[in-house]
Amino acid sequence: MIELRIDVSDGTSLFSNQVYVGYSDFTDALSRLDRFKDHIHGGLLDMRFGEFGPEYANGAFHARFHFPKPGKLYITCKQQSDFQGFSLKNVASEATLYLKTEPVLLDNFLEQMKALDAGKREDAYLETI
C-alpha cells in the first residue's frame, strides 16, 4: 500500500486529501490512463483511489476524464477526506472540482506519474487551463 496526498485546484478552490492505494491498483490506473490518452475522440475514463464512505480507511478520490471533442480534456474530480468525529456524528469533508486541460499536458502528467511509480520522483502535477 502507498499513501497519496492528492491536491486538486481549479484556480479558485483547493481541496487536499490522502488516500491509500495498492501498488498493483496504482500501476493498473497508470496503464488505463496510458491507453486513454489516445482516445481523443470521445474517450471516457474513471479513475478511483480509496473508497467513499465511513467504513473505509482514510479518504477517497474519483476522477472522470472525458474527451468530448479533440483537443480538450475535461476532468471531474470528487474527493472525500477521512471521517472524523464532529459533535454527535462522524463526518468527512467533500469537494467536487471541474478542470479543463489539453492532451499534451495529460502526456506530461502521465510521464510524471510513471516516474512516481518507479520511485524516481515524489510528486506529479497535471497542469490545467
TIVO-2410 file (N, C-alpha, C; in nm, 3 decimals):
# residues 129
REC num residu      c1      c2      c3 atome chaine
REC   1      M   0.083  -0.118   0.000     N      A
REC   1      M   0.000   0.000   0.000    CA      A
REC   1      M   0.088   0.125   0.000     C      A
REC   2      I   0.042   0.222  -0.075     N      A
REC   2      I   0.106   0.353  -0.070    CA      A
REC   2      I   0.000   0.454  -0.030     C      A
REC   3      E   0.045   0.560   0.032     N      A
REC   3      E  -0.045   0.669   0.069    CA      A
REC   3      E  -0.014   0.787  -0.023     C      A
REC   4      L  -0.117   0.836  -0.090     N      A
REC   4      L  -0.102   0.951  -0.179    CA      A
REC   4      L  -0.171   1.072  -0.118     C      A
REC   5      R  -0.109   1.186  -0.129     N      A
REC   5      R  -0.176   1.312  -0.100    CA      A
REC   5      R  -0.215   1.371  -0.233     C      A
REC   6      I  -0.344   1.397  -0.251     N      A
REC   6      I  -0.395   1.447  -0.378    CA      A
REC   6      I  -0.449   1.588  -0.355     C      A
REC   7      D  -0.389   1.684  -0.423     N      A
REC   7      D  -0.433   1.824  -0.419    CA      A
REC   7      D  -0.497   1.856  -0.553     C      A
REC   8      V  -0.619   1.908  -0.550     N      A
REC   8      V  -0.688   1.948  -0.673    CA      A
REC   8      V  -0.729   2.094  -0.657     C      A
REC   9      S  -0.696   2.174  -0.759     N      A
REC   9      S  -0.733   2.316  -0.758    CA      A
REC   9      S  -0.786   2.354  -0.895     C      A
REC  10      D  -0.894   2.431  -0.895     N      A
REC  10      D  -0.949   2.484  -1.020    CA      A
REC  10      D  -0.908   2.629  -1.042     C      A
REC  11      G  -0.812   2.676  -0.963     N      A
REC  11      G  -0.768   2.815  -0.973    CA      A
REC  11      G  -0.834   2.904  -0.870     C      A
REC  12      T  -0.947   2.861  -0.817     N      A
REC  12      T  -1.018   2.935  -0.713    CA      A
REC  12      T  -1.024   2.854  -0.585     C      A
REC  13      S  -1.067   2.730  -0.597     N      A
REC  13      S  -1.082   2.641  -0.482    CA      A
REC  13      S  -0.971   2.538  -0.483     C      A
REC  14      L  -0.937   2.489  -0.364     N      A
REC  14      L  -0.836   2.385  -0.347    CA      A
REC  14      L  -0.887   2.285  -0.246     C      A
REC  15      F  -0.877   2.156  -0.279     N      A
REC  15      F  -0.912   2.051  -0.185    CA      A
REC  15      F  -0.797   1.953  -0.183     C      A
REC  16      S  -0.757   1.913  -0.064     N      A
REC  16      S  -0.647   1.819  -0.047    CA      A
REC  16      S  -0.694   1.704   0.040     C      A
REC  17      N  -0.659   1.583  -0.001     N      A
REC  17      N  -0.691   1.468   0.082    CA      A
REC  17      N  -0.584   1.361   0.066     C      A
REC  18      Q  -0.593   1.259   0.148     N      A
REC  18      Q  -0.500   1.147   0.141    CA      A
REC  18      Q  -0.579   1.019   0.117     C      A
REC  19      V  -0.520   0.931   0.037     N      A
REC  19      V  -0.585   0.803   0.005    CA      A
REC  19      V  -0.480   0.692   0.011     C      A
REC  20      Y  -0.527   0.572   0.040     N      A
REC  20      Y  -0.443   0.453   0.033    CA      A
REC  20      Y  -0.470   0.383  -0.099     C      A
REC  21      V  -0.363   0.337  -0.164     N      A
REC  21      V  -0.374   0.269  -0.293    CA      A
REC  21      V  -0.279   0.150  -0.293     C      A
REC  22      G  -0.329   0.036  -0.336     N      A
REC  22      G  -0.242  -0.080  -0.353    CA      A
REC  22      G  -0.146  -0.056  -0.468     C      A
REC  23      Y  -0.026  -0.113  -0.459     N      A
REC  23      Y   0.074  -0.094  -0.565    CA      A
REC  23      Y   0.021  -0.138  -0.701     C      A
REC  24      S  -0.042  -0.254  -0.707     N      A
REC  24      S  -0.093  -0.304  -0.836    CA      A
REC  24      S  -0.209  -0.218  -0.886     C      A
REC  25      D  -0.292  -0.166  -0.795     N      A
REC  25      D  -0.401  -0.077  -0.836    CA      A
REC  25      D  -0.348   0.052  -0.897     C      A
REC  26      F  -0.239   0.103  -0.839     N      A
REC  26      F  -0.179   0.226  -0.891    CA      A
REC  26      F  -0.120   0.201  -1.030     C      A
REC  27      T  -0.048   0.091  -1.045     N      A
REC  27      T   0.012   0.056  -1.174    CA      A
REC  27      T  -0.097   0.033  -1.279     C      A
REC  28      D  -0.206  -0.034  -1.240     N      A
REC  28      D  -0.318  -0.057  -1.331    CA      A
REC  28      D  -0.382   0.076  -1.374     C      A
REC  29      A  -0.398   0.169  -1.282     N      A
REC  29      A  -0.455   0.300  -1.315    CA      A
REC  29      A  -0.366   0.373  -1.416     C      A
REC  30      L  -0.235   0.361  -1.401     N      A
REC  30      L  -0.144   0.424  -1.497    CA      A
REC  30      L  -0.156   0.360  -1.635     C      A
REC  31      S  -0.172   0.230  -1.641     N      A
REC  31      S  -0.189   0.160  -1.769    CA      A
REC  31      S  -0.317   0.204  -1.838     C      A
REC  32      R  -0.426   0.215  -1.761     N      A
REC  32      R  -0.553   0.258  -1.818    CA      A
REC  32      R  -0.544   0.402  -1.867     C      A
REC  33      L  -0.475   0.488  -1.791     N      A
REC  33      L  -0.458   0.627  -1.832    CA      A
REC  33      L  -0.371   0.637  -1.958     C      A
REC  34      D  -0.271   0.550  -1.968     N      A
REC  34      D  -0.184   0.548  -2.085    CA      A
REC  34      D  -0.262   0.509  -2.211     C      A
REC  35      R  -0.355   0.415  -2.200     N      A
REC  35      R  -0.440   0.377  -2.314    CA      A
REC  35      R  -0.541   0.488  -2.345     C      A
REC  36      F  -0.596   0.548  -2.241     N      A
REC  36      F  -0.698   0.652  -2.258    CA      A
REC  36      F  -0.645   0.774  -2.333     C      A
REC  37      K  -0.521   0.811  -2.311     N      A
REC  37      K  -0.467   0.936  -2.368    CA      A
REC  37      K  -0.477   0.941  -2.520     C      A
REC  38      D  -0.492   0.826  -2.583     N      A
REC  38      D  -0.504   0.822  -2.729    CA      A
REC  38      D  -0.650   0.822  -2.776     C      A
REC  39      H  -0.744   0.824  -2.686     N      A
REC  39      H  -0.887   0.821  -2.721    CA      A
REC  39      H  -0.945   0.963  -2.724     C      A
REC  40      I  -0.882   1.049  -2.803     N      A
REC  40      I  -0.920   1.190  -2.803    CA      A
REC  40      I  -1.053   1.218  -2.871     C      A
REC  41      H  -1.115   1.118  -2.932     N      A
REC  41      H  -1.245   1.135  -2.997    CA      A
REC  41      H  -1.353   1.071  -2.910     C      A
REC  42      G  -1.386   1.136  -2.800     N      A
REC  42      G  -1.495   1.088  -2.716    CA      A
REC  42      G  -1.455   0.991  -2.607     C      A
REC  43      G  -1.328   0.979  -2.577     N      A
REC  43      G  -1.282   0.887  -2.474    CA      A
REC  43      G  -1.335   0.922  -2.336     C      A
REC  44      L  -1.350   0.820  -2.253     N      A
REC  44      L  -1.401   0.837  -2.117    CA      A
REC  44      L  -1.327   0.739  -2.026     C      A
REC  45      L  -1.278   0.789  -1.912     N      A
REC  45      L  -1.206   0.705  -1.818    CA      A
REC  45      L  -1.241   0.747  -1.676     C      A
REC  46      D  -1.273   0.649  -1.592     N      A
REC  46      D  -1.292   0.672  -1.449    CA      A
REC  46      D  -1.174   0.615  -1.374     C      A
REC  47      M  -1.119   0.694  -1.283     N      A
REC  47      M  -1.008   0.652  -1.200    CA      A
REC  47      M  -1.045   0.675  -1.054     C      A
REC  48      R  -1.030   0.570  -0.973     N      A
REC  48      R  -1.068   0.581  -0.833    CA      A
REC  48      R  -0.955   0.528  -0.745     C      A
REC  49      F  -0.924   0.606  -0.643     N      A
REC  49      F  -0.829   0.564  -0.540    CA      A
REC  49      F  -0.901   0.573  -0.406     C      A
REC  50      G  -0.892   0.470  -0.326     N      A
REC  50      G  -0.964   0.468  -0.198    CA      A
REC  50      G  -1.111   0.444  -0.225     C      A
REC  51      E  -1.189   0.444  -0.119     N      A
REC  51      E  -1.334   0.423  -0.129    CA      A
REC  51      E  -1.407   0.528  -0.048     C      A
REC  52      F  -1.524   0.565  -0.095     N      A
REC  52      F  -1.606   0.665  -0.028    CA      A
REC  52      F  -1.689   0.597   0.081     C      A
REC  53      G  -1.706   0.665   0.193     N      A
REC  53      G  -1.792   0.615   0.300    CA      A
REC  53      G  -1.717   0.597   0.430     C      A
REC  54      P  -1.791   0.599   0.542     N      A
REC  54      P  -1.728   0.594   0.675    CA      A
REC  54      P  -1.667   0.459   0.709     C      A
REC  55      E  -1.702   0.355   0.635     N      A
REC  55      E  -1.650   0.223   0.669    CA      A
REC  55      E  -1.512   0.195   0.611     C      A
REC  56      Y  -1.454   0.292   0.536     N      A
REC  56      Y  -1.324   0.272   0.474    CA      A
REC  56      Y  -1.219   0.361   0.538     C      A
REC  57      A  -1.094   0.315   0.530     N      A
REC  57      A  -0.982   0.390   0.590    CA      A
REC  57      A  -0.945   0.510   0.504     C      A
REC  58      N  -0.909   0.616   0.572     N      A
REC  58      N  -0.858   0.739   0.511    CA      A
REC  58      N  -0.960   0.802   0.418     C      A
REC  59      G  -0.921   0.849   0.301     N      A
REC  59      G  -1.012   0.923   0.214    CA      A
REC  59      G  -1.033   0.854   0.081     C      A
REC  60      A  -1.095   0.927  -0.012     N      A
REC  60      A  -1.124   0.872  -0.144    CA      A
REC  60      A  -1.109   0.980  -0.250     C      A
REC  61      F  -1.076   0.934  -0.370     N      A
REC  61      F  -1.058   1.023  -0.485    CA      A
REC  61      F  -1.118   0.954  -0.607     C      A
REC  62      H  -1.198   1.027  -0.682     N      A
REC  62      H  -1.253   0.977  -0.808    CA      A
REC  62      H  -1.237   1.085  -0.912     C      A
REC  63      A  -1.181   1.049  -1.026     N      A
REC  63      A  -1.167   1.143  -1.138    CA      A
REC  63      A  -1.230   1.080  -1.262     C      A
REC  64      R  -1.310   1.159  -1.331     N      A
REC  64      R  -1.366   1.117  -1.460    CA      A
REC  64      R  -1.302   1.204  -1.567     C      A
REC  65      F  -1.226   1.140  -1.655     N      A
REC  65      F  -1.159   1.205  -1.766    CA      A
REC  65      F  -1.246   1.188  -1.890     C      A
REC  66      H  -1.268   1.299  -1.964     N      A
REC  66      H  -1.357   1.292  -2.080    CA      A
REC  66      H  -1.305   1.382  -2.192     C      A
REC  67      F  -1.289   1.323  -2.310     N      A
REC  67      F  -1.258   1.398  -2.432    CA      A
REC  67      F  -1.387   1.415  -2.511     C      A
REC  68      P  -1.465   1.521  -2.490     N      A
REC  68      P  -1.588   1.538  -2.567    CA      A
REC  68      P  -1.560   1.572  -2.713     C      A
REC  69      K  -1.443   1.631  -2.738     N      A
REC  69      K  -1.401   1.663  -2.874    CA      A
REC  69      K  -1.249   1.671  -2.873     C      A
REC  70      P  -1.184   1.649  -2.986     N      A
REC  70      P  -1.037   1.652  -2.990    CA      A
REC  70      P  -0.981   1.786  -2.941     C      A
REC  71      G  -0.873   1.777  -2.865     N      A
REC  71      G  -0.803   1.897  -2.820    CA      A
REC  71      G  -0.840   1.946  -2.682     C      A
REC  72      K  -0.949   1.897  -2.624     N      A
REC  72      K  -0.992   1.942  -2.493    CA      A
REC  72      K  -1.020   1.820  -2.404     C      A
REC  73      L  -0.967   1.823  -2.285     N      A
REC  73      L  -0.991   1.718  -2.187    CA      A
REC  73      L  -1.059   1.781  -2.067     C      A
REC  74      Y  -1.172   1.725  -2.029     N      A
REC  74      Y  -1.247   1.772  -1.912    CA      A
REC  74      Y  -1.235   1.666  -1.804     C      A
REC  75      I  -1.213   1.713  -1.681     N      A
REC  75      I  -1.194   1.621  -1.569    CA      A
REC  75      I  -1.283   1.666  -1.454     C      A
REC  76      T  -1.364   1.574  -1.404     N      A
REC  76      T  -1.444   1.597  -1.285    CA      A
REC  76      T  -1.377   1.520  -1.171     C      A
REC  77      C  -1.339   1.591  -1.066     N      A
REC  77      C  -1.272   1.529  -0.951    CA      A
REC  77      C  -1.361   1.536  -0.828     C      A
REC  78      K  -1.385   1.421  -0.768     N      A
REC  78      K  -1.458   1.414  -0.642    CA      A
REC  78      K  -1.364   1.360  -0.537     C      A
REC  79      Q  -1.361   1.428  -0.422     N      A
REC  79      Q  -1.270   1.389  -0.316    CA      A
REC  79      Q  -1.344   1.387  -0.183     C      A
REC  80      Q  -1.297   1.300  -0.095     N      A
REC  80      Q  -1.353   1.290   0.038    CA      A
REC  80      Q  -1.238   1.270   0.136     C      A
REC  81      S  -1.242   1.342   0.246     N      A
REC  81      S  -1.140   1.327   0.349    CA      A
REC  81      S  -1.173   1.207   0.438     C      A
REC  82      D  -1.087   1.185   0.532     N      A
REC  82      D  -1.110   1.081   0.633    CA      A
REC  82      D  -1.227   1.124   0.722     C      A
REC  83      F  -1.305   1.029   0.770     N      A
REC  83      F  -1.416   1.060   0.861    CA      A
REC  83      F  -1.362   1.087   1.000     C      A
REC  84      Q  -1.419   1.188   1.066     N      A
REC  84      Q  -1.376   1.226   1.200    CA      A
REC  84      Q  -1.499   1.264   1.281     C      A
REC  85      G  -1.483   1.253   1.411     N      A
REC  85      G  -1.592   1.291   1.500    CA      A
REC  85      G  -1.620   1.440   1.492     C      A
REC  86      F  -1.749   1.473   1.485     N      A
REC  86      F  -1.793   1.612   1.481    CA      A
REC  86      F  -1.927   1.617   1.552     C      A
REC  87      S  -1.930   1.680   1.667     N      A
REC  87      S  -2.048   1.685   1.752    CA      A
REC  87      S  -2.090   1.542   1.785     C      A
REC  88      L  -2.206   1.498   1.741     N      A
REC  88      L  -2.256   1.366   1.776    CA      A
REC  88      L  -2.243   1.263   1.663     C      A
REC  89      K  -2.171   1.297   1.558     N      A
REC  89      K  -2.161   1.204   1.445    CA      A
REC  89      K  -2.022   1.210   1.382     C      A
REC  90      N  -1.996   1.118   1.290     N      A
REC  90      N  -1.873   1.119   1.213    CA      A
REC  90      N  -1.901   1.180   1.077     C      A
REC  91      V  -1.814   1.270   1.034     N      A
REC  91      V  -1.833   1.338   0.907    CA      A
REC  91      V  -1.702   1.343   0.829     C      A
REC  92      A  -1.711   1.363   0.700     N      A
REC  92      A  -1.594   1.382   0.614    CA      A
REC  92      A  -1.619   1.504   0.526     C      A
REC  93      S  -1.516   1.581   0.505     N      A
REC  93      S  -1.526   1.692   0.410    CA      A
REC  93      S  -1.524   1.634   0.269     C      A
REC  94      E  -1.595   1.701   0.178     N      A
REC  94      E  -1.604   1.655   0.041    CA      A
REC  94      E  -1.598   1.774  -0.054     C      A
REC  95      A  -1.550   1.748  -0.175     N      A
REC  95      A  -1.546   1.852  -0.277    CA      A
REC  95      A  -1.559   1.788  -0.414     C      A
REC  96      T  -1.618   1.863  -0.507     N      A
REC  96      T  -1.621   1.828  -0.648    CA      A
REC  96      T  -1.566   1.947  -0.724     C      A
REC  97      L  -1.460   1.925  -0.800     N      A
REC  97      L  -1.398   2.031  -0.879    CA      A
REC  97      L  -1.399   1.991  -1.026     C      A
REC  98      Y  -1.409   2.091  -1.112     N      A
REC  98      Y  -1.418   2.070  -1.256    CA      A
REC  98      Y  -1.298   2.136  -1.322     C      A
REC  99      L  -1.224   2.058  -1.400     N      A
REC  99      L  -1.099   2.106  -1.459    CA      A
REC  99      L  -1.099   2.087  -1.610     C      A
REC 100      K  -1.023   2.170  -1.680     N      A
REC 100      K  -1.001   2.155  -1.823    CA      A
REC 100      K  -0.851   2.153  -1.848     C      A
REC 101      T  -0.809   2.068  -1.941     N      A
REC 101      T  -0.669   2.062  -1.980    CA      A
REC 101      T  -0.660   2.018  -2.124     C      A
REC 102      E  -0.539   1.991  -2.170     N      A
REC 102      E  -0.516   1.954  -2.309    CA      A
REC 102      E  -0.439   1.822  -2.314     C      A
REC 103      P  -0.448   1.749  -2.428     N      A
REC 103      P  -0.381   1.620  -2.438    CA      A
REC 103      P  -0.231   1.622  -2.408     C      A
REC 104      V  -0.159   1.723  -2.455     N      A
REC 104      V  -0.014   1.726  -2.431    CA      A
REC 104      V   0.016   1.742  -2.281     C      A
REC 105      L  -0.069   1.814  -2.209     N      A
REC 105      L  -0.049   1.829  -2.065    CA      A
REC 105      L  -0.079   1.698  -1.992     C      A
REC 106      L  -0.175   1.620  -2.044     N      A
REC 106      L  -0.201   1.488  -1.990    CA      A
REC 106      L  -0.080   1.398  -2.014     C      A
REC 107      D  -0.018   1.407  -2.132     N      A
REC 107      D   0.102   1.328  -2.161    CA      A
REC 107      D   0.213   1.358  -2.060     C      A
REC 108      N   0.233   1.486  -2.032     N      A
REC 108      N   0.336   1.527  -1.934    CA      A
REC 108      N   0.305   1.469  -1.796     C      A
REC 109      F   0.179   1.478  -1.755     N      A
REC 109      F   0.136   1.425  -1.626    CA      A
REC 109      F   0.158   1.274  -1.619     C      A
REC 110      L   0.125   1.204  -1.725     N      A
REC 110      L   0.141   1.059  -1.727    CA      A
REC 110      L   0.288   1.020  -1.712     C      A
REC 111      E   0.376   1.091  -1.777     N      A
REC 111      E   0.520   1.063  -1.762    CA      A
REC 111      E   0.565   1.086  -1.618     C      A
REC 112      Q   0.513   1.192  -1.556     N      A
REC 112      Q   0.547   1.219  -1.416    CA      A
REC 112      Q   0.493   1.108  -1.325     C      A
REC 113      M   0.371   1.062  -1.354     N      A
REC 113      M   0.311   0.954  -1.274    CA      A
REC 113      M   0.391   0.825  -1.287     C      A
REC 114      K   0.439   0.795  -1.408     N      A
REC 114      K   0.522   0.675  -1.427    CA      A
REC 114      K   0.652   0.687  -1.349     C      A
REC 115      A   0.711   0.805  -1.347     N      A
REC 115      A   0.833   0.827  -1.269    CA      A
REC 115      A   0.804   0.814  -1.120     C      A
REC 116      L   0.688   0.860  -1.077     N      A
REC 116      L   0.646   0.843  -0.936    CA      A
REC 116      L   0.634   0.696  -0.903     C      A
REC 117      D   0.572   0.620  -0.991     N      A
REC 117      D   0.555   0.476  -0.972    CA      A
REC 117      D   0.689   0.405  -0.966     C      A
REC 118      A   0.787   0.451  -1.043     N      A
REC 118      A   0.919   0.390  -1.047    CA      A
REC 118      A   1.009   0.437  -0.933     C      A
REC 119      G   0.958   0.528  -0.849     N      A
REC 119      G   1.038   0.579  -0.737    CA      A
REC 119      G   1.139   0.684  -0.777     C      A
REC 120      K   1.125   0.741  -0.896     N      A
REC 120      K   1.220   0.841  -0.946    CA      A
REC 120      K   1.181   0.983  -0.912     C      A
REC 121      R   1.060   1.001  -0.861     N      A
REC 121      R   1.016   1.133  -0.815    CA      A
REC 121      R   0.912   1.114  -0.707     C      A
REC 122      E   0.880   1.223  -0.637     N      A
REC 122      E   0.786   1.215  -0.525    CA      A
REC 122      E   0.655   1.288  -0.549     C      A
REC 123      D   0.640   1.349  -0.668     N      A
REC 123      D   0.516   1.421  -0.696    CA      A
REC 123      D   0.490   1.421  -0.846     C      A
REC 124      A   0.366   1.454  -0.880     N      A
REC 124      A   0.325   1.466  -1.020    CA      A
REC 124      A   0.216   1.572  -1.027     C      A
REC 125      Y   0.220   1.653  -1.134     N      A
REC 125      Y   0.125   1.761  -1.149    CA      A
REC 125      Y   0.060   1.758  -1.287     C      A
REC 126      L  -0.071   1.773  -1.290     N      A
REC 126      L  -0.144   1.787  -1.416    CA      A
REC 126      L  -0.179   1.936  -1.429     C      A
REC 127      E  -0.118   2.001  -1.524     N      A
REC 127      E  -0.145   2.143  -1.547    CA      A
REC 127      E  -0.280   2.157  -1.616     C      A
REC 128      T  -0.358   2.254  -1.571     N      A
REC 128      T  -0.489   2.281  -1.629    CA      A
REC 128      T  -0.490   2.416  -1.697     C      A
REC 129      I  -0.595   2.439  -1.776     N      A
REC 129      I  -0.603   2.567  -1.849    CA      A
REC 129      I  -0.727   2.643  -1.803     C      A
***
